[in-house]
Amino acid sequence: MTDMTTIHLGDLRLDSLTLTVPLTADDTDDRTIDIFSRIVTKKGGEDLPYLVFLQGGPGVEAPRPSLEPLNPSWLGTALTHFRVVMLDQRGTGLSTPVGDALLAEHSTGDIVDYLSHLRADGIVRDCEAVREALGVRTWNVLGQSFGGFTTLHYLSTHPDSLDQVFITGGLSAIDRPAEDIYANSYRRMHRNSEQYYRRFPEHRAIIGDLVARARAGEIVLPTGEVVSESRFRSLGHLLGSNDGWLDLYTLLELDPASNAFLHDLSTLLPYGNRNPLYYVLHESSYADGVVTDWAAERVYPEEFQADPTLLTGEHVFREWADTVPALRPWKDVALALAQQEWPKLYDARALQASGARGAAAVYVNDVFVPLDYSLDTAEYLPGVQLHITSEHEHNGLRASDGAVLAHLIDLAHGRKVR
C-alpha cells in the first residue's frame, strides 16, 4: 500500500508518504508494518537530489518540520542542496510505533522476535522501499548518531543506492564487543564529570547528597518512580551535549524537595519516557554479531563504585526494569533481548569496497561514540572526508544551526572551508 498527501508550510512543501513493507527479509514471512516518511521541498528546489535523514536513537522518530523557529535547525542548510526525506524509523512515530499494547496482545517470545527486526538492517530495507517509491536510482544520507550506525550498515549492503553520505557523531566501532564501547564511554564520562566539577565545585557535594538520598529511596518522582542511584547518576548524559551542562546546573539550583526539582528531574532522566525501544534495544545498537548481556553493567568501573559523584552517560541497567514505572512492563522483554545473539551489522571489507563518498563529523570529546573507534572505522571509508572538531559535543548537528552540515557538504564537494 502507498499513500501520499501534500500540505504547504510557508515556502515548504511537505509530502507525506506511507508504505506498507515486509517486517522481515524472509519472503515466506507475511507480516508487514507501515513506514512513514515526510519529504520536505523548498520552493524552487523541486529538482534537487534527495537526502534521507536517519535520526539518532533507537526509538526516536524524525523531527517534525516547523518555521519560526526552523526545526530542525539544520534544515535550512540542507534544503539549499537537497529535498529532505524525514523517515520515521520502524517502531517510531507513524511507522507502526511500538507501545504497551504489544504486551497485552503477544507473548514475550513473539515480542522479542518482532523487536529483533527493528534494528539498522530493517531500517535500511525501509529506506530502499522509500527510495524506490520516489523513483530515484540513488540518493544521499544524513545519519546522526544511531542514524550514522545505520548508514554504515547501508554502505555495507546497498552502496550502489547511495550517492553521498554525511555522518555526524555516528562512525560506530566495527568488530568490537559492546563492552569495549561502554568501557570507553565510562572513561570519557569520568573526564566530563571532573570537568563539570572544576567549573562548579560546589555541585560535587550537592550531587553526593542527592545520590545518598536516592540510595535511601527519598527521591520520588510525580510518575511514582523511586529514583535509584544508577538512575540518578545517568543524568551525566546531559554532559554529552553542547548545552546539557546548563540543564544540569539549573536542576541543581532547585530545592530537592520542591515540585519543580522533581518535575525537571523526571524530564531530564533518560530512557523512561516516550518509546520503550530506547531502553530495550539500546545495547543492541552496538551489537555487531554478539550477545550484549547487560554490557554496561558488566564493565562498570571500580572508580565509579568508589566515587558516587561520577556520572554515567548512555549506560543502561537492568534494575530500571524494576524501578521505572514505564519500563516495568517491559522487563521480561528487556531481559530476553539482552541474551539475544545479534547478527553482524557491518562488513569491513564491504565498506572498503563501497566507494563511499561524503563527509563525517567526528567529535573529539564525544562520550557516546568514542573518537578512537570512529577514527578506526573511518579507515575503511577513504572517500569520506573527516571533520574532526572539539567545537561541538555529540549534538553538534543540531546545536550548530546548520554550520556542521554546511561544513560537511563543502568538504564532500572539495570546496575550500575555513
N, C-alpha and C positions, 0 to 999 in steps of 0.2 A: 504494500500500500504506500502511496506517495500523496502527501497533502501539502499544498503550498498556499500561503496567504501573504499579502503585502500591505504594509502601512507606511506612512511617511512621518518623519520626525525632523522638523526643520528641513535642512538640506540633505538629510539622510533618508535613504530608502531601506526599509527593513523587510526582507523576505524571510518568512518563517517556513522551514521545511521539516516535515515529519516523515520518516521512513520506517517501515516495518522490516526488520532484519533478523536473520537467524541468531539465536543465542550462542550457539557453538559453531565450531568449524566442521562438525560431523554432519555429513549430508543425510544421514539416517535419523538425525535428531530433529523433530518438527517443532521444537519450542522456538518462540520468537519474542522479540522485545521491540519497543518503539524507540527510535533515535531522533532527537530534536536538535535542529541547528537553526541559527539565525544569521542570514547573510546581510552584512552592513555595507552599503554602497554610498559614497558621497556623490552629490550631483556633479556630473561631468566625468565620473570615474567608471562608467558602465563597461568600458573595455579594458580595465586594468586586470592584471592577473589576480588569482585568489590566494589568500593567506589564511590557513586554518589555525585558530588559536587553541592550544591544548593547555588547559588550566592546571594549576597545582592541585594537590590533594594527597591521596584519593578521597573521593566523596564530596567534591565541591563542583557545583555547576558553573558554567561560563558566566561572566558578568553580563548584566543587562544594560544595554547602551542607554545613555541619557545625555542631555545637554544641560549646560549651566548648573553645576559644573559638568564637564565632559567626563563620562565614565565608559570604559576605564580611561585613566589619564593618558595612556599612550595611544589611544585610538586615533587622535588627530594625525599623529605622525604616520601611523600605519595606513590610514586612508589616503594619504598623499601618494602612496605607491601601490596599494592593493585594494581589492574588495576583501573584507574580513569576514571569515566564517567563524561564528561563535558556536562551538559544539558543546552541548551538554553531554559529558561523557556518561556512558551507560551506568545506570543506577543513580543518577543525579538529576536535579532539575525536572525537566519534562521528558527525560529519557527513561521511561519506566522506572521511576525512583524507588529505591529500597527504603522500606519503612517497617514499623512494628507489625503491620498487617500480615507480613510474611510469616511471622512467628505463630500466628493463630491458625494459619492455613496449611503449613507444611512442617514436616519433621526436621529435626536438626540436620540429619544427613542430607536431606534434599536441599536445605538452605545452603549448607556448606558447598554442595555441588554447584548450586546456582551462582553463589558468590565467586566461586573459583573461575568463572567465565567473565568476570568484570574487571580483570586486570588489563595491562597495556596491550596484550595480544588481541583481546576482544575489541578494545578501543580502536586499534589500528584497522581491524576489519570494518568497523563502522565508518572510519574515515574514508576507506576505499569505496564504501557504498555511497557516501555523500558525494565524493569526487565524481564517481560515475554518473550519479543523478544530475550533477551540474554539467556534465558533458565535456569535461576537460581531460586531457591526457596526463598533464602534470599540474601540480600546484605547489605552494610553499607552506612551510610550517613554522609557527612560533610556539615553542614549548617552554613554559615556565615551571621550574622545579620538577614535580612529578610529571608534568607535561613534557619536560625535557627527557625524562626517563623513557616516556612513551615514544618520543621522537627517535631515540636510539633504537628501539625495537622496530619502528617504522623503517629506519635505514637498514636494519638487519634483514628485513623480509620483503620490502617493496621499494627499493631505492629508485627504480625506474619511474615511480609515481611522483617523485619529489624533484623540484627544480632547485630551490634553495631552502636551507634550514637555518633558523635563528633560535638559539637556545640561551636561556637566562637562568643561571643557578641550577642547571639541570644535567650536567655531564656526570651521570651516575658512575659509581665504581662498577667494573666488569670483572667477573671471575673472582669475586671476593665474597666471603660469607657476611651475613648481616652483622655478626659480632664485630667484625673489623670496623664497620662503618659506625656502629654505635659507640664503640670504644674511642674512636677518633673524635666523635661528636662530644663525648664527655670531656675529653681534654680541652676542646675548644670552649665548652660551657664553663669549665673551671676558669679559663682565661677571661671570659666575658664577665663572669661573676666578680672576679677580682677587679677588673677594670671599672665595673659599676661602683664597687665599694671605695675605690680610690677617688671617684668623683663625689660620692655621697657616703662618707664613712659612718655617719650616724645611722644609716639604714641597715647596717650589719646587725646591730643589736635589735632593731625592730623586727627584721626577718627572723632572727634567732628566737625572739619572744613568740612570734606568730607560729613558727614551727613547733615550739613547745605546746602552744595552745592546740594545734592540730593533733599532736600526739595524744593530748588529753581529751580529744573529742569535743572541744569547746567552740569550734567554728562550724556553724550550721547555716547553710545557705537557704534562701527562700524556696528552692526546689526540694528541700528536705535532705539534701546531701550533707552528711557529716564529713567534712573535708579531711582526708588523710594527709599524713606528712608528705608522701610521694606526690599526691595531687597538688598540694600547695607549692611544693618546690618546682613543679612543672611550669610555674609562672616564668621560669627562666626562658621559655620560648620567646617571650617578648624581647629579650636581648639579642635576638637573631634578626631583627628588622631595623631599618634606619631610625624610626621614631618610637619603637616599642618601649624603650627605656623610660620615655615620658609617661606612658600609661602606668608603668610600674611605680615610678616616682609619685604620681598623683594618687595612686591607690594607697601607698604607704603613708601619705599625709593624713589619711582619714582615721577616725576613731574606729578600732576593730569591732566595737560593739554596735556601731551605727548601721542603720539600714543602708546608707549609701555605700559603706565599705562592703557589706555582704552582697549587695546588688552588683557592684562593679567587679568584685572578685568572681562572682558567678559568670559574668560576661567575659572576663579575661582568661579564665581557665580553658585549656584546650580539650578537645575530644568529647566533651559531654553533651554537646548540643547538635541540632540540625540532623546530620546524616550519620548513622552508625558505621558506615563504611570507613570513615576516617580512623576510627578506632580498630575495628575488627580486621581491616585489610592493610593497616599502615605498615606493619613489618613485612608483609608480602611484597610491598613495592620495592624492597631491597633484596628480595629472594630470587637470586639468579641461579635456579637449579638446586635449592637447598630447602631443608626444614628450618623454620625460624625458631620455634620452641622458646619464645619469650627471650629473644637475644639480648634486648636492652637490660633485662633483669640479670641475665647470667654474666654480664660483663660490668656490672655496677661496681665502680671503683672503691677501694678502701678509703681513699681520702674523702669521698662523698659520705661514707658511713661515719667518718670521724668528725666531719665539719658540716653541721646541718644548715649552714648559711650558703653552701654551694648549691646553685640552682641547676635544674635539668632543662632539657630542651624538648625535642620531639621524641622523647623516650616513652614507651608505653609499658604499663604494668598491669599484671593480671588482676591485682586486688581491686582495680577500678571497676571490674565487672561485678564486684560485691558492694562497693561503696557509692557508686554514681548511679542515681535512680534511672537515668536514661539508658545506661549501659547494662543494667542488671538483667533485663530480659534477654540480652544477647550473650550471656555468659557461656552457655554450652556451645554456641556457635563460635565464639572467640577462642575457647579452649581447643575445639576441634580444628579450627583453621591454623592454630599455632603448631599443630602436628602434621599439617598437610605437606607433602613433598611437592614443591612447586617446580614446574618445568622451567628451563632456561629461557630468559628473555632476550639476551644479547649474544651475538656471534661476532667475536673479534675479527675473524677472517672475512666475514661478510661486510663488516663495517669498513675494513681496509679496502675491500673491492667495490664498495658502494659508489665511489666517485663523488661523495657528498661535497656540496659547495654551500657556503654560507658563512655565518659567524656565531660565536658563542661568548657570552659574558660569564667570566669566572670571577667570583668574589673572594678576595684574599682571606677575609675574615668569616666566611660562611660557616655557620655552626651546624647546618643541616646537610650540606653537600660539600664534603671536605675538599679543600684546594688540591692537596697532593693526589687524591684519587681522580679528581677532574682532569688534572694535567696528564695523568696516565692514560685516561680514556681519550683525551684529545690526540694522543699519538696515533690512534687508529683513524683519525679524520684529518689528514694533512690539508685537505681543501677547505676546511672550516677555520676561518681566521679567529684568533683569540683576542678578546678584550679583557685583560687581567687588571682588576682595579680594586683598590681599597676605599674608593669613594663611597661605595654603597654596600649595604648588607644584602641578605637573601632576597629582599623585596625591591631590589633596585629598579626592576622594570616598571613597577607602579610608582615607587617613590620619586623617580627621576622625571615624571611627567613627560615621558617620551624620549628623553635625552639618551638613555641607554639603547633603546631600539634604533634611534636615528644613527647612533654611532655604529651599531652592528650593520645596518644597511649600507652605510658608507664603506665600512671595511669589506663587506661582501662584494661591493662593486668596484673596489680598488680606488675609491676616491680618497683624497687627502683628508685626514682627520686631525683635529687638534690634540 
